[in-house]
């Protein structure tokens, strides 16, 4: 989430967004079988950001037992980002 917040300008530009999706897909560890899967995930995350629901989504991630169990690093990152947002250390871009 933090990476996407920091690169929000790229997500808002269709050409840069396509390049970002290609970069994520090519640097991934085979999570998605096709680039279309990565595109779907990025577009969903972008809609969450644009809807102003970042904190809500991070709250859900932090409370998720499954995320903590299956993806502990992701759970830690969500909690860390949420704490930094709430403390004012990290500001969600407009």
N, C-alpha and C positions, 0 to 999 in steps of 0.2 A: 504494500500500500504506500509506504513512504517513498519508494522509488517513483511510483506513478504520480504522487503528489508533487514531487520535485521536478518531474518531466511533464507537467500538465500542459505546457505550451505545445509540446510535440503531439500530445493526444488531441489537441484542438485543431491541429493542422492535418488535413487528410493525407497529404503526401508524407509528412514526417511520421504520422501514425502508422502508415504502412511499413515504413522503414523500421520503426520501433518494434512492430509485431514480428517482422522478419528477423530482427536481431534477437528478440526473446526466443523465438522458435529455434533458430540456429544455435543459440548458446544453451538451450535447454538440455535436459538429460533424458530426452525421449518421453516426457510426460504426455505430450500430445502426439498422436500418430500422424496428424496432418496439420498444416499451418492454420487451417480453418478453425481447429479447436483452440489454438492460441488466440486467434482473432476474436472468437466468441468470449473467451475469458477476459481479454483486454477491454472489449466493448462493454461487458458487464461491469467491470471495475470502473470504467470511465463514467457510466451512467450513475453509479453509486456516488462518485465524487461530484458530478454535476448536480445531483439531487440534494447535495448537502447532507448525506447520510453516513459520512465517514465514521463519526464517533459511534453512531448506533451499530454499525457493522463491526467495529472494533470491540464494542461491548459484547456483542454476540460471540465473536471469536474467542475473547478472553474467557467467557463463561462456558465454552464448549468443552465437554469432557473428551469427546472424540478427537478434537483437534489437539488437545494436550497429550493424549495418548498416542495418536498416530503420527502427528507432526509437531513434536515439542518445540522445534526451532521456530516454526511459524507462530505457535501460541506465544512464545516468549517475545517475538518481534511485535506481535499485535499488542501485547500488554505494555511493552516498553514504549511504543509509539503513542498509545492511549495515555499513558502517564505523562509523557512529554507534551502532548497536546493540552491536557488538563492543567499542567503546571505553567503553560505559556512558553515553554522552551522551544516547542515546534508550533508554527502557525500554519494552519491550512490555507493554501493560497486561494484567492478569489477566482 
